[in-house]
Amino acid sequence: MIQSSFSDNRSVHFRVLSDDQIWEIKRAAFDILEKTGTKVHHKGARKMLKQAGAMVKGEMVKVPEYIVQECLRKVPKGFTIYDRQGRRAMEVEGRKSYYGTSTASPRTKDALTGEIHETRVIDIARGALVADALAHIDWVMPMGSSQDVPAIAADLHEFEAVVTHTTKPIVFIGYSKHGSELVYEMAAEVAGGMDALRERPFMVSYPEPITPLVFPEEPVDKMFLSADLFLPQVVAPSQQLGATAPVTLAGTVALAVAEGLMSLTLIQLRNPGTPYVMGCNVSGFDMATSTMSIAAPEMSLGLAAQAEVVQSFGLPTWGLAGSTDSKTIDAQAGIESAFSILAQGLAGLNLIHDVGYMDMAMICSAEMLVLGDEVIGMTKRFIRGVDVSAETLARHVIEKVGPGGHFLQEDHTYEHFRNELWIPSLMARQPYDLWRQEGSKDMSQRLAERVKDILETHKVPPLPDKTLAALEKLKTKGEKELTEAHAG
């Protein structure tokens, strides 16, 4: 017998915008680029845009829609990222979601002592090691901005710390054009040469223009560098509702889409076909305290709306979840982390970063990262939905057990429970008396123990000694070049 549409497994998801709303936002974004324009500080970029047909007056650039549409035609609608060992890791396309760590905070919650202190390179190494051990963290950023090395060369130290402590894909922030060039040289050493890195990229660069509508020379240089190498990049300026962007979500999303389209145009004019993620970092702005929020519901709503517009272009998307404004691992941290992870997973965002942030992005925490990993596991199970088939409907098992029976002894239960039932690694599900016998540990205690256990026991396949020596040489030489140039 053939019975169509019987076996089905539909993922759980939501939509924020209607098709008409997406159309209106896109029209507003094109209008912003053509009528308001952007300020481009990069002389070479202005020349390139003018040659393509844009209107350039001083640093102000207005780009007609036809130029942007042509660039949209050329940009890839997705790409594959590999891990450090050359294995396929992430297909960045459609509604496939991958979660990554927080990054670039000046302070760290120490993974061993819990103390809040300035971020050091060792903290970034520990963060990468913890991320490597977590089943639901798919990719890694340097967890912090190291304060114990020269700032101009910190990206070299941070990349080395991450690439030697995880095999997972890496998204990195270069602090200068030359620093980014050196990081790419280091990555090529790991991959086995620049051609090998292009063929199986395990890293994505992350330049950030300035909202609203400003493209400084340095981020454009970094955008062009990745484009020239034909390597993937995420461009994601940050919009604060009511501060650096309109207080209305529709206006902020239109602005974010315009900035994303301008970034796309710069990259595709430079090198057509360069892989690109059209991102933004919508954040709340607390009018009472004049501080940014990285966990407000408007953040996830804005990111989901922007992603739906980007998905209508067929392009990969960028999110921000698993973060908290709280200063400690408490109920607020759990609520904010879970809300954003679930909301953005339901929205189908692709690369969702910043799992592990605390204190409005000023603190990176390995414990917060572990908490986020648990929530992501729950979220992935929820979004996977309900598989409906003859086997899962279990009519034969229900008939066999009958009224008043139980299913614990059935083969059907044994064959399916691991797939059907999410099994937590941190949640307390044991009876109260047993929980007390085991030390009455709350979540913060369990998180601290889990982090320490990972740091003591988890092992990452080491890079060859020859590669490690080459990385050290590039880092030392590069730091000297960067510090001398900065001093001059």
C-alpha positions in Angstrom: 0.0 0.0 0.0 1.2 3.5 -0.8 -0.1 6.2 1.5 1.2 9.7 0.7 2.1 12.3 3.4 1.8 9.7 6.2 5.4 9.6 7.6 6.2 13.2 8.5 8.6 15.1 10.8 8.1 18.8 10.7 10.3 21.0 12.8 8.8 23.6 15.1 9.3 27.2 14.0 7.7 30.6 14.0 7.5 33.7 11.8 7.6 37.3 12.9 6.8 39.1 9.7 4.3 38.7 7.0 5.4 38.6 3.3 4.0 42.1 2.9 6.0 43.4 5.9 9.1 41.8 4.5 8.5 43.6 1.2 8.0 47.0 3.0 11.2 46.6 5.0 13.2 45.7 1.9 11.8 48.7 0.0 12.8 50.9 2.9 16.3 49.5 3.0 16.9 50.1 -0.7 15.5 53.6 -0.3 17.9 54.3 2.6 20.9 53.3 0.4 19.7 55.4 -2.5 18.3 58.5 -0.8 20.1 58.8 2.6 23.3 57.1 1.6 26.2 55.9 3.7 29.5 57.5 4.9 32.4 55.5 3.5 35.8 56.6 4.8 37.7 54.1 2.5 39.0 56.0 -0.6 39.5 52.8 -2.6 35.9 51.7 -1.8 34.5 55.0 -2.9 36.3 54.8 -6.2 35.1 51.3 -6.8 31.5 52.3 -5.9 31.6 55.3 -8.2 32.9 53.1 -11.1 30.0 50.8 -10.5 27.5 53.7 -10.8 27.0 54.9 -7.3 26.7 58.6 -6.6 29.8 59.8 -4.5 30.1 63.2 -3.0 33.0 63.5 -0.6 32.7 60.5 1.8 28.9 60.2 1.2 27.9 57.4 -1.1 24.4 56.7 -2.5 23.9 53.4 -4.2 21.1 52.8 -6.7 19.1 49.6 -6.2 20.2 48.0 -9.5 23.8 47.8 -8.3 22.7 46.1 -5.1 20.4 43.7 -7.0 23.3 42.7 -9.3 25.4 42.0 -6.2 22.6 39.9 -4.7 22.6 37.9 -7.8 26.3 37.0 -7.5 26.6 36.3 -3.8 26.4 32.6 -2.7 23.2 31.5 -1.0 25.1 29.5 1.5 28.5 27.8 2.2 30.2 25.0 4.1 32.5 25.5 7.1 34.9 22.7 8.1 36.6 22.0 11.4 40.3 22.2 12.1 40.8 18.6 10.9 39.1 19.2 7.6 35.8 17.6 8.4 32.5 19.1 7.2 31.1 20.8 10.3 28.4 23.4 9.3 26.3 24.0 6.3 25.5 27.7 6.7 22.3 27.9 4.7 18.5 27.8 5.0 17.2 27.5 8.5 20.1 25.4 9.9 21.1 26.8 13.3 24.5 26.6 14.9 25.4 28.1 18.2 28.8 29.6 19.1 30.5 31.3 22.1 30.7 34.9 23.3 33.7 37.0 22.6 35.7 40.2 23.0 34.8 41.1 26.6 37.3 43.0 28.7 36.6 40.9 31.8 36.2 37.2 32.5 34.6 35.1 35.2 37.5 32.9 36.1 36.8 29.3 35.1 38.5 27.9 38.2 38.0 30.5 40.9 34.9 32.4 39.8 36.7 35.7 40.3 35.8 38.5 37.9 39.1 40.0 36.5 40.6 41.4 33.3 40.6 38.9 30.5 43.9 37.1 29.9 45.1 34.8 27.1 44.9 31.8 29.4 41.1 32.6 29.9 40.6 32.5 26.2 42.4 29.2 26.0 40.3 27.7 28.8 37.1 29.0 27.1 38.0 27.3 23.9 38.8 24.0 25.7 35.4 24.1 27.5 33.6 24.9 24.2 35.4 22.0 22.5 34.0 19.6 25.1 30.3 20.8 24.9 28.1 18.7 22.6 25.8 21.6 21.5 28.4 24.4 21.0 29.1 24.2 17.3 31.8 26.8 16.8 34.1 29.0 18.8 35.1 32.7 19.1 37.9 33.9 21.4 36.0 34.2 24.8 37.2 37.7 25.7 39.6 40.4 24.6 43.0 39.7 26.3 44.3 42.6 28.4 47.7 41.0 29.3 49.3 41.4 25.8 49.8 44.4 23.5 46.3 45.4 22.4 47.4 45.9 18.7 48.6 42.3 18.6 46.0 40.7 20.8 44.3 39.0 17.9 47.4 36.9 17.2 47.6 35.6 20.8 43.8 35.0 20.8 43.7 33.0 17.6 46.6 30.8 18.7 44.9 30.2 22.1 41.7 29.1 20.3 43.1 27.1 17.5 45.3 25.0 19.8 42.4 24.3 22.2 39.6 23.3 19.9 39.0 21.5 16.6 35.7 23.3 16.1 35.2 26.0 13.5 36.4 29.5 14.5 34.9 33.0 14.0 37.6 35.6 14.7 37.9 39.3 15.2 40.9 41.0 13.7 42.0 44.2 15.4 43.7 45.6 12.3 44.2 44.9 8.6 47.7 43.6 9.1 46.7 41.6 12.2 44.0 39.9 10.2 46.5 39.2 7.4 48.7 37.5 10.0 45.8 35.5 11.5 45.1 34.2 8.0 48.7 33.2 7.7 48.4 31.3 11.0 45.2 29.6 9.8 46.9 28.6 6.5 49.7 27.0 8.5 47.1 24.9 10.4 45.2 24.0 7.2 48.2 23.0 5.2 48.5 26.1 3.0 46.3 29.0 1.8 44.8 26.9 -1.0 43.8 24.2 1.5 42.2 26.9 3.7 40.2 28.2 0.8 39.1 24.7 -0.2 38.1 23.7 3.4 37.8 26.9 5.4 37.6 26.4 9.2 37.4 30.0 10.1 35.1 33.0 9.4 36.2 36.7 9.8 34.0 39.2 11.6 34.4 42.9 10.6 32.0 45.4 12.1 31.0 48.7 10.5 29.4 51.4 12.7 25.7 52.0 13.0 24.2 54.2 11.7 25.5 53.9 8.2 29.2 54.5 8.7 31.9 52.4 7.0 35.3 53.2 8.5 38.5 52.4 6.6 39.6 49.6 8.9 36.5 47.3 8.7 36.3 47.9 5.0 40.0 46.9 4.7 39.2 43.7 6.6 36.2 43.0 4.4 38.3 43.4 1.3 41.0 41.2 2.7 38.6 38.3 3.2 37.0 38.9 -0.2 40.4 38.9 -1.9 41.2 35.5 -0.3 37.7 34.3 -1.2 37.1 33.3 2.4 33.7 33.6 4.3 32.9 36.6 6.5 30.1 37.8 8.7 29.5 41.6 8.7 27.4 42.6 11.6 27.1 46.2 12.8 25.3 46.7 16.2 22.0 48.6 16.5 20.8 49.9 19.9 17.1 50.6 19.9 16.5 54.3 20.4 20.2 55.1 20.6 22.2 54.2 17.5 19.0 53.1 15.6 15.3 54.0 15.6 13.5 53.0 18.7 10.9 51.2 16.6 11.8 47.7 15.6 10.6 48.2 12.0 12.9 51.2 11.6 15.9 49.4 13.2 15.4 46.3 11.0 15.2 48.5 7.9 18.4 50.3 8.9 20.1 46.9 9.7 19.1 45.5 6.3 20.4 48.6 4.5 23.7 48.3 6.3 23.9 44.6 5.4 23.1 45.3 1.8 25.9 47.9 1.7 28.4 45.5 3.1 27.3 42.9 0.6 27.7 45.4 -2.2 31.2 46.3 -1.1 32.3 42.7 -0.9 30.7 41.5 -4.1 32.0 44.4 -6.1 35.5 43.6 -4.8 35.3 39.9 -5.5 32.0 38.4 -6.9 31.0 35.2 -5.3 32.7 35.7 -1.9 30.8 33.8 0.8 28.9 36.3 3.1 26.7 36.2 6.1 24.4 39.2 6.3 24.3 39.9 10.0 23.4 42.6 12.6 23.4 42.8 16.4 20.1 44.4 17.4 20.2 45.2 21.2 17.9 46.8 23.7 18.7 50.1 25.2 17.6 50.7 28.8 16.2 54.2 28.9 16.4 54.3 32.7 20.1 53.4 33.0 21.4 54.4 29.5 22.9 50.9 29.1 22.7 48.3 26.4 20.8 45.1 27.0 22.0 41.8 25.3 19.0 39.9 26.6 15.9 42.0 26.0 13.0 40.4 24.2 13.2 43.1 21.6 16.7 41.9 20.7 15.5 38.4 19.7 12.4 39.9 18.0 14.6 42.3 16.0 17.1 39.6 15.1 14.4 37.2 14.0 12.7 39.9 11.9 16.0 40.9 10.2 16.7 37.2 9.6 13.4 36.8 7.8 14.2 39.6 5.5 17.7 38.2 4.8 16.2 34.7 4.3 14.0 36.2 1.6 17.2 37.1 -0.3 18.3 33.5 0.2 21.3 34.5 2.4 22.8 33.1 5.6 21.9 34.9 8.9 23.5 35.8 12.2 22.1 35.8 15.8 23.0 36.7 19.4 21.7 34.4 22.2 22.6 32.6 25.4 23.6 35.9 27.1 22.5 37.7 30.2 22.7 41.2 31.6 23.0 39.6 35.1 26.3 39.9 37.0 26.1 36.4 38.4 24.8 33.0 37.4 21.3 33.3 38.8 17.6 32.9 37.9 17.9 36.0 35.6 20.8 34.4 33.8 18.9 31.2 33.2 15.7 33.1 32.0 17.5 35.4 29.6 19.8 32.6 28.2 16.9 30.2 27.6 14.6 32.8 26.1 17.0 34.0 23.4 18.3 30.5 22.6 14.9 29.2 22.0 13.5 32.2 20.2 16.3 32.4 17.7 16.4 28.7 17.1 12.7 28.9 16.3 13.4 31.7 13.9 15.9 29.6 12.1 18.9 31.9 12.4 22.1 30.3 11.1 25.2 31.3 13.1 24.0 32.3 16.6 26.9 33.7 18.7 27.6 35.0 22.2 26.5 32.1 24.3 28.4 32.7 27.6 28.1 36.5 27.9 27.3 38.2 31.2 26.9 41.8 32.4 25.7 43.3 29.1 28.6 41.7 27.1 31.3 42.9 29.5 32.1 39.5 31.0 32.7 36.1 29.3 32.0 33.1 31.5 32.7 29.4 30.9 30.0 28.5 33.4 27.5 30.6 31.5 28.6 28.8 28.3 28.0 25.4 29.9 24.5 26.6 31.0 23.8 27.7 27.5 24.9 24.3 26.1 22.3 22.6 28.3 19.6 25.0 27.1 20.6 24.5 23.4 20.2 20.7 23.9 16.6 21.3 25.1 16.0 23.7 22.3 17.3 21.4 19.6 15.0 18.6 20.9 12.0 20.9 21.0 12.6 22.3 17.5 13.0 18.8 16.1 9.3 18.4 16.7 7.2 15.2 16.5 7.9 12.4 14.1 4.6 10.9 13.0 4.8 7.4 11.3 3.4 3.9 11.7 6.3 3.1 14.0 6.0 6.2 16.3 2.2 6.1 16.5 2.8 2.7 18.2 -0.7 1.3 17.7 0.7 -2.3 17.8 2.4 -1.6 21.2 -0.7 0.1 22.7 -2.8 -2.8 21.6 -0.3 -5.3 23.1 -0.1 -3.5 26.5 -3.7 -2.7 26.7 -5.7 -0.9 29.5 -3.9 -0.7 32.8 -0.5 -2.0 31.6 2.9 -0.2 31.3 5.4 0.3 28.6 8.7 0.0 30.4 9.4 -3.6 29.4 8.5 -3.1 25.7 11.2 -3.4 23.0 9.6 -0.4 21.4 10.5 1.7 24.5 14.1 0.5 24.5 14.5 1.1 20.7 13.1 4.7 20.8 13.7 6.3 24.2 17.2 7.7 23.5 15.9 9.5 20.4 12.6 10.6 21.8 13.6 11.7 25.3 16.1 14.5 25.9 18.5 13.5 28.7 19.9 16.5 30.7 23.4 16.6 32.0 22.9 19.4 34.6 19.3 19.5 35.6 18.3 18.1 39.0 15.7 15.4 38.4 16.5 13.0 41.2 14.2 12.7 44.3 14.6 15.4 46.9 16.2 13.0 49.5 18.7 11.8 47.0 19.5 15.4 46.0 20.3 16.2 49.6 22.4 13.1 50.0 24.4 14.2 47.0 25.2 17.6 48.5 22.1 19.8 47.8 24.0 21.4 44.9 22.3 24.2 43.1 22.8 25.0 39.4 25.7 27.4 39.9 27.6 24.7 41.9 27.0 22.1 39.2 28.1 24.5 36.5 31.4 25.2 38.4 32.1 21.5 38.9 31.4 20.7 35.2 33.8 23.5 34.1 36.6 22.2 36.4 36.0 18.6 35.3 36.3 19.6 31.6 39.5 21.6 32.2 41.0 18.7 34.1 40.0 15.8 31.8 39.2 17.0 28.3 41.9 16.5 25.7 42.0 18.2 22.2 44.0 16.4 19.4 47.2 18.4 19.4 48.6 20.2 16.3 51.9 18.8 15.0 55.0 20.3 16.6 56.0 21.8 13.3 52.7 23.7 13.0 52.9 24.9 16.7 56.4 26.2 16.0 55.3 28.0 12.9 52.4 29.6 14.8 54.7 30.8 17.5 57.1 32.2 15.0 54.3 34.1 13.2 52.9 35.4 16.4 56.2 36.7 17.7 57.2 38.2 14.4 53.7 39.7 13.9 53.6 41.2 17.4 56.9 43.0 16.7 55.7 44.3 13.4 52.3 45.5 14.8 53.7 47.2 17.9 56.5 48.9 16.0 54.1 50.2 13.4 51.6 51.3 16.1 54.4 53.1 18.0 55.6 54.9 14.8 
